[in-house]
Amino acid sequence: MKNTLIPAVIAMLMMSPVAFAQETTTEETTQAPATTEVFPVAEEVTEPQIGDGYLREKHAAWEVRCIKAEDVEAEECRLFNLLDDPDGNAIAQIDMQALPKGGKAVAGIDIATPLGSLLTAQVIVKIDAGKAKRYPYTWCDQLGCYARFGMTGAEIAAMKKGAKAAVVISSVAAPDKPLNLELSLAGFTAAWAAIEPK
């Protein structure tokens, strides 16, 4: 699969919220020799240790990723989702963190896009038939480019009520052909409830 985005380990996610993998192609050559008997091997399931990143729960396409702590209530958790192009290739990812109560923004958002994104076009987000909003890129590194911004309570409420959001990015190679990525909002309400400050 081309332009495949591989989810970052949660510990990396907490330091640098999102990460991209380079474009890869894989060839499967898994045929065993005729003389070899293949027996199923039970995979060892291990519980995450204190300080380990792990997938705590999943709601449709939304993942709740946390850093293991002695008290579940004290764990640092974020929401994570992949955005696919029309061919099913993961092109971008979104990472959401609940912010402390009292501020105008209730969520901190990071959207990661591939290297070669057209920075001047910014990232456009539109929830259902709502007004499209533009967010500037904040930085790029060797893995990708990142837009970091806050969302208000009203915007989170719109995501809870919505069916899908559109995230539009453009590339330097084809600036006149922006890529419209669909962000499913199925499961978002339950996922947000899992990280929302009580």
N, C-alpha and C positions, 0 to 999 in steps of 0.2 A: 504494500500500500504506500503510495507516495504522500509526502508531507504529513507523515504520521506524527501526532503529538503524543508523547508518552508521559503519563502523569508523574510528577516529581514525588520523591519520597517526602512524607509529611514534614520531617525535620527541616529539609531544604525548603519546603513550602513556607514554613514559618519564618525563615530568614529571608528568602527571596521568593515571594509568594507563588510564582509560576515559573515553569521551565519548559523549554522546547527540546525535542530531539532533532538531530540532523535528518535530512531526507535519506531513507534507507530502502533497499530492496532485499528481500530474503528469498532464498531458494530452498525448498524442502527436499531433503534427500534422507528420508528416515526409514528406508527399506532395510530390514535386518537380514543378515546372511542366512541362507537356507539351513545351515547346520546349527544355528543358535536358537534356543528356546527362549521366548520372552515371557516373563512372569509379571503380573501386575505388582507394583510396589506401592505399599501404603504410604501416603505422604504424611509426614509428621506435622501435626497442627500444634503450634506453640502460641501461648498467650503473650501479648505484648508486655514488655517490662516497663517499669517506671521510666519515663523519658523517651520511650519509643513512640513513633508516629504510627497510627493505625486507622483503619476505616471502621468507624463506630456504627454507622447505619447508612442506609441508602433509601431514598424516596424517589422513585422513577429514575430520572437521569441525574438527580442531585445527590452528591455524596457528602456525608458529614465526616470530616477527617479531624482527628484529635491527637494531642500529645498525652500519652498515658500518665495519669497521676494517681496517687493513693485514693483520693476522693474524686469520684466522677464529676461532682459539681465544680471542682477546681480545675478541670481539664481545659486547655486552650483548644478551641474547635473553630473550624472554618467550613464554609460550603464550597463545593467544587463542581464544575460542570464543563464538559467539552462541547465545542461548537463545530459541527460538520459542514462541509460544503455539499452541494447537491449530489455529488458522487459518493458521499459517505466518508470522505477523508476528514480526519480531525485537523482543523486549521488553526483554531484558537482555543483558549481556555479562559474561564472566569473563576475567580476566587473571591469569596465574600467573607468579611469578618464583621461581627456585631460590635458596635462601638458603645462605650459607656453612656448611660442615660444622661440627659441634660444638655447635650449638644444639638445643633441643628441637623447634623448628619447622624443617622442611626446605623449606617453600614459603611464600611470601607471596602471599595471594590478595586480589584486589579484585573485587567483584561490583557492577556498576553497574545501577541500576534507574531507571525514569522518575521525573520530578518528580511529586508526588502520591502517592508510595509512603507507606504507613502505617508510620512509623518505629517506633512502639511494638510493632508486630507482629514486627519484626526479619526477617531472612532465614533461612529454614529450608533446610538441605541434608541430603539423605538419599541414601546410596549403596546401590543395590539394596534389599535387605530389611534393611539395617542400621539402627542407631538414628539418628533424626533429631536434628540439632544446630542450635541457634539462634545466630545471629551478629548483634550490634547494628550499626546504621548508624553510620558514623563522621562523615560530613558530607554536605552537599548543596551544589551550586552551581547556576548557571543552566542547566546541562546535564542534571543528574540527581542521584541520591542513591547513596551508596557505602558498602558494608560492606567493611571491611578486617580481615583476620584471618590467622592462621598455621595451617598444617596439619602434623601430625606425619608421621614416616616410616610409621607404621601406617596413617594415613589415605590417604597417597599409594599405599601397597601395595593398599589396598582399591579405590582408583580403577583401578589397573592390572588387578586381577582382575575388576572389575565390568563390567556391560554398559551400565548407564545410571544416572544420578543424577537426583534430583528437586530442583529449586530452587523453593521456594514463597515468593511475595511477596504482599502485600496492598496495596490502594489505599485512600486516604482516601474516595473516592467510593463504594466497595463493600467496606467492612471485613469484612462477613460472607461474602464470596465470594472467598477467596484464589485466586490464580492459580498453578496447578501447571505449571512449565516443565520440560521434559525436557532434560537435558544428556547427550548421547551420550558414552560413554566409548570408542567405537571409535576406534582410532588413538592413544589417550592414552599408552600405554606407549612407543611409538616417539617421540612428541612429547616426552615427559618426558625420555627418554634423550638427546635432542638438546640439552637445557639443563642437565641434572643435572651438578653439579660432579664432575670426574673424580678 
